[in-house]
């Protein structure tokens, strides 16, 4: 049941002086966010400024409020005064607040509840930039962040989590990562939000500076699972420590886990950590290489920690499986239950990328988790990814569109040889979806591999959902 009935985007008025995003950027942000919300949640967005006469009507617990922030807003007098009203007496007067930050630092003298609110970055920065540059709608990251906002709206406004239960069961610490892992973090965060979890950190950790260690360990203490994502880049070093934010979080959380492991009072606390390393790891600097090597060398000394180096889709499946164990009050997919279909590996050729993607998305909307090869990766890694999927999936589905029987025969043989890859259980289902260009009338197949012949993709998805969920 919805607990919030109005979604509002608030920004400074025309008579507020600042050097932040211009009105055109904010207007376009409102239009685009409204588009995403309508498609994703069915809700509409109200866009207003601080000079709006009825702005005070926002001060009620049924409002989900987005506020645009920029470092220069300190001079936006009316806007700053309104932010003080939102958080008078250090208590938010709205149901839920999310900052949309358009610069590295937010304005000074911002009320504490606004500083501590959940936030999302809509800027890009480099070492040479102080404020950063706000993103525009030609950026893929821009749209990814809007989807994150929509996911957060949906998770909060339609939450069915029982607030009387232990909050740590619903909290996940998804460590902030280097820029090359930003998109992967966005993907995982969005899925966790959709399943009803709270994701920490929900503010930019860089604002804490001297208090960073206490903030990281406080959020870790409130969580039941910690996830680190490590790619090829080390990330920008922080002035305070000389280390990247990603490494600092690893260090502080390692110290926390060691402390509770050695404390009889807290040793029973349920918390574990997963460190994901890109299987195509090719460090761009020596610091990242040393960090990864150090983690692998010391893995036996790291309490409650597991290092995983698989394709991201398989890692997401593992995360879901871990979280489904003894977690109540959260709607999680039955990813490891063969009666519900489990994880489906969609096998396709590069020529069938568009149709196979459409197929996988249709199966995902039907409640199945799917994985596909990313042909943008280097060739030497594709075979390893293919074997990993065959070893870990519950069922395999070959999409056969453009005629290429030698390719098809090789994939059928791969399915037959899958037990030799170290599978623990047999594949639940082995299917081929044949397109209209070759119906395979004279193609010989083992009896345990079935063919579905359907040219209409929506009908094919419906048939396969029924088959794969049996």
C-alpha positions as CSV (number, residue, x, y, z in Angstrom):
1,X,0.0,0.0,0.0
2,X,1.3,3.4,-0.9
3,X,2.4,5.6,2.1
4,X,3.4,8.7,0.0
5,X,1.0,10.3,-2.4
6,X,2.9,13.3,-3.9
7,X,6.3,13.3,-5.6
8,X,7.9,16.8,-5.9
9,X,11.1,18.2,-7.4
10,X,12.2,21.4,-5.7
11,X,14.8,23.9,-7.0
12,X,15.8,27.5,-6.4
13,X,13.6,30.3,-7.8
14,X,14.4,32.7,-10.6
15,X,15.3,35.5,-8.2
16,X,17.8,33.3,-6.2
17,X,21.4,34.1,-7.1
18,X,23.8,31.2,-7.7
19,X,26.1,29.6,-10.4
20,X,24.5,26.2,-10.3
21,X,22.4,24.5,-13.1
22,X,20.4,26.9,-15.2
23,X,16.6,26.7,-15.2
24,X,16.6,24.9,-18.6
25,X,18.6,22.0,-17.1
26,X,16.3,21.8,-14.2
27,X,13.2,21.9,-16.4
28,X,14.6,19.1,-18.6
29,X,15.5,17.1,-15.4
30,X,11.9,17.5,-14.3
31,X,10.5,16.4,-17.7
32,X,12.8,13.4,-17.9
33,X,12.3,12.3,-14.3
34,X,8.6,12.5,-14.7
35,X,8.8,10.3,-17.8
36,X,10.8,7.7,-16.0
37,X,8.5,7.8,-12.9
38,X,5.4,7.3,-15.0
39,X,6.9,4.3,-16.8
40,X,8.5,2.8,-13.8
41,X,6.1,3.5,-11.0
42,X,3.0,5.0,-12.6
43,X,3.4,8.2,-10.6
44,X,3.7,11.8,-11.8
45,X,6.2,14.4,-10.7
46,X,5.3,17.9,-9.6
47,X,8.1,20.4,-10.3
48,X,8.2,23.7,-8.3
49,X,10.7,26.3,-7.1
50,X,11.2,27.7,-3.6
51,X,9.3,30.9,-4.6
52,X,6.2,28.9,-5.3
53,X,3.4,30.3,-3.1
54,X,2.1,27.0,-1.9
55,X,5.5,25.5,-1.3
56,X,4.7,25.3,2.4
57,X,2.1,22.7,1.5
58,X,5.0,20.3,0.9
59,X,5.7,20.1,4.6
60,X,3.7,17.0,5.4
61,X,4.6,13.3,5.8
62,X,2.8,12.2,2.6
63,X,5.4,14.0,0.3
64,X,8.4,12.4,-1.4
65,X,10.7,15.4,-2.0
66,X,13.6,15.6,-4.4
67,X,15.8,18.7,-3.9
68,X,18.4,19.9,-6.4
69,X,21.6,20.9,-4.7
70,X,24.8,22.7,-5.8
71,X,27.7,24.2,-3.9
72,X,26.8,27.7,-5.0
73,X,23.3,27.5,-3.5
74,X,24.7,29.1,-0.3
75,X,23.8,32.4,-2.0
76,X,20.3,31.3,-2.9
77,X,18.7,33.0,0.1
78,X,15.0,31.9,-0.4
79,X,16.0,28.3,-1.2
80,X,18.2,28.0,1.9
81,X,15.5,29.4,4.1
82,X,13.0,26.9,2.7
83,X,15.5,24.0,3.4
84,X,15.6,25.2,7.0
85,X,11.8,24.9,7.1
86,X,11.9,21.4,5.7
87,X,14.2,20.2,8.5
88,X,13.1,22.5,11.4
89,X,14.1,21.2,14.9
90,X,16.4,18.7,13.2
91,X,13.4,16.7,12.1
92,X,12.3,16.3,8.4
93,X,8.8,17.7,7.8
94,X,8.3,15.6,4.7
95,X,7.8,11.8,4.3
96,X,11.1,11.2,2.5
97,X,13.9,13.4,1.1
98,X,16.5,12.7,-1.6
99,X,19.1,15.2,-2.7
100,X,20.0,15.4,-6.4
101,X,23.6,16.7,-6.2
102,X,24.9,18.7,-9.2
103,X,28.4,19.4,-7.7
104,X,31.0,17.6,-5.7
105,X,30.3,19.5,-2.6
106,X,26.9,20.7,-1.4
107,X,26.1,24.2,-0.2
108,X,27.5,25.3,3.2
109,X,25.2,25.9,6.2
110,X,22.8,23.2,5.0
111,X,20.6,21.7,7.9
112,X,21.9,18.4,9.2
113,X,18.9,16.3,8.1
114,X,19.5,17.6,4.5
115,X,23.2,16.7,4.7
116,X,22.4,13.2,5.9
117,X,19.6,12.6,3.4
118,X,19.8,10.0,0.7
119,X,21.5,11.5,-2.3
120,X,22.4,10.7,-5.9
121,X,25.1,12.4,-8.1
122,X,24.1,14.0,-11.4
123,X,27.6,15.4,-12.1
124,X,30.9,14.3,-13.4
125,X,34.2,15.6,-12.0
126,X,38.0,15.2,-12.5
127,X,41.0,16.1,-10.5
128,X,41.2,19.5,-12.3
129,X,37.6,20.4,-11.5
130,X,36.4,21.8,-8.1
131,X,32.7,21.8,-8.7
132,X,32.3,19.3,-11.5
133,X,30.0,19.5,-14.4
134,X,26.4,18.5,-14.2
135,X,25.3,15.7,-16.5
136,X,23.0,16.1,-19.4
137,X,20.5,13.7,-20.9
138,X,22.9,12.6,-23.6
139,X,24.8,10.7,-20.9
140,X,24.0,7.0,-20.2
141,X,24.9,7.7,-16.6
142,X,22.3,10.4,-16.4
143,X,19.5,8.0,-17.3
144,X,20.9,5.3,-15.1
145,X,20.7,7.7,-12.1
146,X,17.1,8.6,-13.0
147,X,16.2,5.0,-12.9
148,X,17.8,4.7,-9.5
149,X,15.6,7.6,-8.3
150,X,12.5,5.9,-9.6
151,X,13.5,2.6,-7.9
152,X,13.9,4.4,-4.6
153,X,10.5,6.0,-5.0
154,X,8.9,2.6,-5.7
155,X,10.8,1.0,-2.8
156,X,9.8,3.6,-0.2
157,X,6.3,4.4,-1.3
158,X,5.2,0.8,-1.7
159,X,7.3,-0.7,1.0
160,X,5.8,-3.8,2.7
161,X,8.7,-4.2,5.1
162,X,7.5,-4.8,8.7
163,X,9.2,-2.0,10.7
164,X,9.0,-4.0,13.9
165,X,11.6,-6.5,12.5
166,X,15.4,-6.1,12.9
167,X,16.3,-3.3,10.6
168,X,19.7,-4.9,9.8
169,X,18.0,-7.7,8.0
170,X,16.9,-5.2,5.3
171,X,20.1,-3.2,5.1
172,X,22.9,-3.8,2.6
173,X,26.2,-1.9,2.6
174,X,27.1,-1.5,-1.1
175,X,30.5,0.2,-1.0
176,X,31.0,3.3,-3.1
177,X,33.4,2.4,-5.8
178,X,35.8,3.8,-8.4
179,X,34.4,5.5,-11.5
180,X,34.7,2.4,-13.7
181,X,32.5,0.4,-11.3
182,X,29.8,3.2,-11.1
183,X,27.5,1.6,-13.6
184,X,27.7,-1.9,-12.1
185,X,27.0,-0.4,-8.6
186,X,24.0,1.4,-10.0
187,X,22.6,-1.8,-11.5
188,X,23.0,-3.8,-8.2
189,X,21.7,-0.9,-6.1
190,X,18.6,-0.6,-8.3
191,X,17.8,-4.3,-8.0
192,X,18.2,-4.3,-4.2
193,X,15.9,-1.3,-3.9
194,X,13.3,-3.1,-6.1
195,X,13.4,-6.0,-3.7
196,X,12.7,-3.8,-0.7
197,X,16.2,-3.4,0.8
198,X,17.8,-0.3,2.1
199,X,21.2,0.4,0.5
200,X,24.0,2.1,2.3
201,X,25.8,4.5,1.9
202,X,22.9,6.6,0.8
203,X,25.0,9.8,0.9
204,X,28.4,10.7,-0.6
205,X,31.0,9.5,1.9
206,X,33.4,12.2,0.8
207,X,31.5,14.8,2.9
208,X,32.4,13.1,6.2
209,X,36.2,13.6,5.9
210,X,37.5,13.3,9.5
211,X,34.4,11.3,10.6
212,X,34.6,8.9,7.6
213,X,35.7,5.9,9.7
214,X,32.9,6.2,12.2
215,X,30.3,6.7,9.5
216,X,31.4,3.6,7.5
217,X,31.5,1.4,10.6
218,X,28.2,2.8,11.8
219,X,26.5,1.9,8.5
220,X,28.3,-1.5,8.5
221,X,26.9,-2.2,11.9
222,X,23.4,-1.6,10.7
223,X,23.8,-4.0,7.7
224,X,23.7,-7.7,7.2
225,X,25.7,-7.9,4.0
226,X,28.6,-5.8,2.7
227,X,29.5,-5.7,-1.0
228,X,32.6,-4.3,-2.6
229,X,33.0,-3.9,-6.4
230,X,36.6,-3.8,-7.7
231,X,37.5,-3.1,-11.3
232,X,40.6,-1.9,-13.2
233,X,40.8,1.6,-11.7
234,X,42.0,2.4,-8.2
235,X,40.1,5.7,-8.0
236,X,41.0,9.2,-7.0
237,X,43.1,9.3,-3.7
238,X,41.6,11.1,-0.8
239,X,43.6,14.0,0.7
240,X,43.1,12.8,4.2
241,X,44.6,9.3,3.8
242,X,46.2,9.2,0.4
243,X,44.1,6.1,-0.4
244,X,41.1,5.8,-2.6
245,X,37.6,5.8,-1.1
246,X,37.2,2.2,-2.2
247,X,40.3,1.0,-0.4
248,X,39.5,3.1,2.7
249,X,36.1,1.4,3.0
250,X,37.7,-2.0,2.7
251,X,40.1,-1.1,5.5
252,X,37.5,0.3,7.9
253,X,35.1,-2.6,7.3
254,X,37.9,-5.2,7.7
255,X,38.7,-3.6,11.1
256,X,35.0,-3.7,12.1
257,X,34.6,-7.4,11.1
258,X,37.8,-8.3,13.0
259,X,36.6,-6.4,16.1
260,X,33.2,-8.2,16.3
261,X,34.8,-11.5,15.5
262,X,37.0,-11.2,18.6
263,X,34.2,-9.8,20.8
264,X,32.1,-12.5,22.5
265,X,29.2,-10.1,22.9
266,X,29.0,-9.3,19.2
267,X,30.4,-12.5,17.6
268,X,26.9,-13.8,16.9
269,X,26.0,-10.8,14.7
270,X,24.9,-11.9,11.3
271,X,27.0,-10.0,8.8
272,X,29.1,-11.2,5.9
273,X,31.1,-9.6,3.1
274,X,31.4,-10.3,-0.7
275,X,34.3,-8.7,-2.7
276,X,33.6,-8.9,-6.4
277,X,36.5,-8.6,-8.8
278,X,36.0,-8.0,-12.5
279,X,36.8,-11.3,-14.2
280,X,38.4,-9.3,-17.0
281,X,40.7,-7.6,-14.4
282,X,43.4,-5.6,-16.1
283,X,44.6,-2.9,-13.7
284,X,45.3,0.6,-15.1
285,X,47.6,1.5,-12.2
286,X,49.9,-0.2,-9.8
287,X,47.9,0.7,-6.7
288,X,44.8,-1.2,-7.9
289,X,47.0,-4.2,-8.7
290,X,48.6,-4.2,-5.3
291,X,45.2,-3.8,-3.6
292,X,43.8,-6.9,-5.4
293,X,46.9,-8.9,-4.8
294,X,46.9,-8.0,-1.1
295,X,43.2,-9.1,-0.7
296,X,43.9,-12.4,-2.4
297,X,47.0,-13.0,-0.3
298,X,45.2,-12.3,3.0
299,X,41.8,-13.8,2.2
300,X,42.3,-16.5,5.0
301,X,42.8,-13.7,7.5
302,X,39.8,-11.6,6.4
303,X,36.9,-12.5,8.6
304,X,33.5,-13.3,7.1
305,X,34.8,-12.3,3.6
306,X,34.6,-14.1,0.3
307,X,36.2,-13.0,-2.9
308,X,34.2,-13.7,-6.1
309,X,35.5,-13.3,-9.7
310,X,32.6,-14.2,-12.0
311,X,30.6,-12.3,-14.6
312,X,28.4,-9.7,-13.0
313,X,25.1,-11.5,-13.8
314,X,26.3,-14.6,-11.9
315,X,27.4,-12.4,-9.0
316,X,24.0,-10.8,-8.8
317,X,22.4,-14.2,-8.7
318,X,24.7,-15.2,-5.9
319,X,23.8,-12.0,-4.0
320,X,20.1,-12.8,-4.3
321,X,20.6,-16.4,-3.1
322,X,22.5,-15.2,-0.1
323,X,19.9,-12.6,0.8
324,X,17.0,-15.0,0.5
325,X,18.3,-17.1,3.3
326,X,16.5,-16.3,6.6
327,X,15.3,-12.8,5.4
328,X,11.6,-12.1,6.0
329,X,9.6,-9.1,5.1
330,X,11.3,-8.6,1.7
331,X,10.0,-9.8,-1.6
332,X,12.9,-11.7,-3.2
333,X,12.8,-13.7,-6.4
334,X,12.9,-17.4,-6.0
335,X,16.2,-17.5,-8.0
336,X,17.4,-20.8,-6.7
337,X,14.1,-22.7,-6.7
338,X,13.9,-24.9,-9.8
339,X,10.1,-24.9,-9.5
340,X,10.2,-21.2,-10.3
341,X,12.7,-21.4,-13.1
342,X,15.8,-20.2,-11.3
343,X,18.6,-18.6,-13.3
344,X,18.3,-18.9,-17.1
345,X,21.4,-18.6,-19.4
346,X,20.2,-17.2,-22.7
347,X,22.7,-18.4,-25.4
348,X,22.9,-16.4,-28.6
349,X,25.1,-15.4,-31.4
350,X,26.3,-11.8,-32.0
351,X,24.0,-11.6,-35.0
352,X,20.9,-12.2,-32.8
353,X,21.8,-9.7,-30.1
354,X,18.7,-7.5,-30.4
355,X,16.2,-10.4,-30.5
356,X,18.0,-12.3,-27.7
357,X,18.0,-9.2,-25.5
358,X,14.3,-8.8,-26.1
359,X,13.8,-12.4,-25.1
360,X,15.9,-12.1,-22.0
361,X,14.1,-8.9,-20.9
362,X,10.7,-10.6,-21.4
363,X,11.7,-13.6,-19.3
364,X,13.0,-11.2,-16.6
365,X,9.7,-9.3,-16.5
366,X,8.1,-12.7,-16.1
367,X,10.0,-13.3,-12.8
368,X,13.0,-15.2,-14.1
369,X,16.7,-14.1,-13.7
370,X,18.6,-14.2,-16.9
371,X,22.2,-13.9,-18.1
372,X,23.8,-13.4,-21.5
373,X,27.3,-13.1,-22.9
374,X,28.5,-9.6,-23.4
375,X,30.1,-9.6,-26.8
376,X,31.7,-6.3,-26.1
377,X,34.2,-8.1,-23.9
378,X,37.5,-9.3,-25.3
379,X,37.3,-12.6,-27.1
380,X,39.7,-14.4,-24.7
381,X,37.2,-13.9,-21.9
382,X,34.0,-14.9,-23.7
383,X,34.8,-18.7,-23.4
384,X,35.4,-18.4,-19.7
385,X,32.1,-16.5,-19.3
386,X,30.3,-19.1,-21.4
387,X,31.6,-21.9,-19.2
388,X,30.8,-20.0,-16.0
389,X,27.2,-19.6,-17.1
390,X,26.9,-23.2,-18.1
391,X,28.3,-24.3,-14.7
392,X,26.1,-22.0,-12.6
393,X,22.7,-21.6,-14.5
394,X,19.6,-23.6,-13.6
395,X,18.4,-23.8,-17.2
396,X,19.8,-23.0,-20.6
397,X,17.9,-21.5,-23.6
398,X,19.5,-21.2,-27.0
399,X,18.0,-18.4,-29.2
400,X,18.4,-19.4,-32.8
401,X,17.4,-16.6,-35.2
402,X,19.8,-16.1,-38.1
403,X,20.6,-19.5,-39.7
404,X,23.9,-20.9,-38.6
405,X,23.7,-24.6,-38.1
406,X,27.4,-25.2,-37.3
407,X,27.1,-22.6,-34.5
408,X,23.9,-24.2,-33.2
409,X,25.5,-27.7,-33.2
410,X,28.4,-26.4,-31.2
411,X,26.1,-24.9,-28.6
412,X,24.0,-28.1,-28.4
413,X,27.2,-30.0,-27.7
414,X,28.1,-27.5,-25.0
415,X,24.8,-28.3,-23.3
416,X,25.5,-32.0,-23.4
417,X,29.0,-31.5,-22.0
418,X,27.9,-29.1,-19.2
419,X,28.1,-31.8,-16.5
420,X,31.9,-32.0,-17.2
421,X,32.3,-28.3,-16.3
422,X,31.8,-29.1,-12.6
423,X,28.0,-28.7,-12.3
424,X,26.6,-29.9,-9.0
425,X,23.1,-30.5,-10.4
426,X,21.7,-31.3,-13.8
427,X,20.2,-28.6,-15.9
428,X,16.5,-28.3,-15.1
429,X,15.6,-27.5,-18.7
430,X,17.4,-27.2,-22.1
431,X,15.5,-25.3,-24.7
432,X,15.9,-23.9,-28.2
433,X,13.8,-21.0,-29.5
434,X,13.9,-21.2,-33.3
435,X,13.1,-18.1,-35.4
436,X,11.3,-18.0,-38.7
437,X,14.4,-18.2,-40.9
438,X,15.1,-21.9,-40.1
439,X,12.5,-24.0,-38.3
440,X,15.0,-26.9,-38.0
441,X,12.6,-29.5,-39.5
442,X,15.5,-31.8,-40.4
443,X,17.8,-31.0,-37.5
444,X,18.6,-33.9,-35.2
445,X,18.5,-33.3,-31.5
446,X,18.9,-35.4,-28.3
447,X,15.6,-36.1,-26.7
448,X,16.3,-34.0,-23.6
449,X,16.6,-30.8,-25.7
450,X,13.3,-29.3,-26.7
451,X,12.5,-26.8,-29.5
452,X,10.0,-24.0,-29.3
453,X,9.0,-22.6,-32.7
454,X,7.4,-19.2,-32.5
455,X,8.0,-16.1,-34.6
456,X,6.0,-13.7,-32.3
457,X,8.4,-12.8,-29.4
458,X,5.6,-12.0,-26.9
459,X,4.0,-15.4,-27.6
460,X,7.4,-17.1,-27.4
461,X,8.1,-15.5,-24.0
462,X,4.7,-16.7,-22.6
463,X,5.3,-20.2,-23.8
464,X,8.8,-20.3,-22.4
465,X,7.8,-18.8,-19.1
466,X,5.3,-21.6,-18.7
467,X,7.8,-24.2,-19.6
468,X,10.8,-22.9,-17.6
469,X,8.8,-22.3,-14.4
470,X,7.5,-25.9,-14.3
